Amino acid sequence: MIEIKVPELAESITEGTIAEWTVKTGDAIEKGETIAELETDKVNVEIKSDFSGVIQELLAEPGDNVVVGQVIAKLGEEGASAASDAAPKEEAPKAEEAPKAEPAKEATPAPAAEEKKVSKSRTVASPAARKKARELGIDLDEVSFRDPMGRVRVEDVEAHNQTKNAPKAAEKPAASPSKPAAAAPAQDDTRVERIKMSRRRQTIAKRLVEAQHTAAMLTTFNEVDMTAVMDVRNRRKDAFFKKNGVKLGFMSFFTKAVIGALKSFPLLNAEIQGDEILLKKFYDIGVAVSTEEGLVVPVVRDADKLSFAGIEKEIGELGKKARDNSLGLKDLQGGTFTITNGGIFGSLYSTPILNTPQVGILGMHTIQRRPVVVDDNDTVEVRPMMYIALSYDHRIVDGKDAVQFLVRVKQLLEDPEDLLLEG
């Protein structure tokens, strides 16, 4: 009998949660075939078998926590499985005293359950949607989806559940008039839903609290006149797309501006290790991306060596992988500084929380047209303005440096030629 164990994942990851099994007991599998999906603190990982054979036993249920090295399944040789399958068939004729109805009962559920699992495997759904469906006892094949690619998402499962339970909710008031006193608790139960936090959400919550408890976090603000950047984008966007096959967005400008400012204020590209400061002379910029499971921060490696097009392509690919839940651990590890853009959701002003152990994070916000004074003659014009925020660890970054860092970012964005020279 061969034992299948949870493999080594990464130095910082020692456990995970079984999101779903992709095989069942009795299935014949090949070496390298995926047998389960494991949800970790950072990404979902496929567990593959190192051997060929037949699944004899699954030792964990979906939703169970497992640790690295733990045995989660047992694998036997195909011949052994066939022999074990034959045994019950030989014993059946001997059981003459047993009622004939019993074998029939045993025979019917197996194909039905098998058929259900096969149909489920054909449904394309996000891990979050599969987990929600398991919690609510919903067959994913019955769920209608709105995704043009045919992918079932969490909101589809929730909408199906509401539709499914609507008739039951309508029946409850009819039974309650005779017992008004007992109606109150039942009504309260329907107004509260208890949802178990996913492992990733628990990790996000833990890290955010740790950041606030560990770092001496402070935030400083400024505003940027986006006229020059928007002018460059409007003039160059078509030629840029034709040449590079990717749109010219704001993130490449901000990434270049941040790198230019980090070169002038290197303590914001550092971290604290014990009583030492670790200065990083490379620029791996984390870009926060919102997903169904929560915020993740994939990293653009050596962003200072990339062109505007290179940065846009890398951010686009990482964003797609994040939304498809296909980020690898290497996509998330490291990072020297982070940029987060709350403006895509309409945020006007916010204080971003540090992505520890980094000591700096830049917050972008929505662009809003506002009247501003544009010259020494007090001329007022309506300009596209953006508030930017820098949260920093005051233990090693002084307020003066933080303010000047943000001013440098502002200067580089308001003068794209200077930004190109600096980049």
Secondary structure, DSSP 8 states (H G I E B T S, - for coil): -EEEE----BTTB-EEEEEEES--TT-EE-TT-EEEEEE-SS-EEEEE-SS-EEEEEE---TT-EEETT-EEEEEE-HHHHHHHHHHHHHHHHH--SS-THHHHHHHTHHHHHHHHHHHHHHS-B-HHHHHHHHHHT--GGG-----TT--B-HHHHHHHHHHHHHHHHHHHHHHSTT-HHHHHHHHHHHT-------HHHHHHHHHHHHHHHHS-EEEEEEEEE-HHHHHHHHHHHHHHHHHHSS---HHHHHHHHHHHHHHH-GGGGEEEETTEEEE--S--EEE-EEETTEEE--EETTGGGS-HHHHHHHHHHHHHHHHTT---HHHHS--SEEEEEGGGGT--S------TT-SEEEEE--EEEEEEE-STT--EEEEEEEEEEEEEETTTS-HHHHHHHHHHHHHHHH-HHHHHHH-
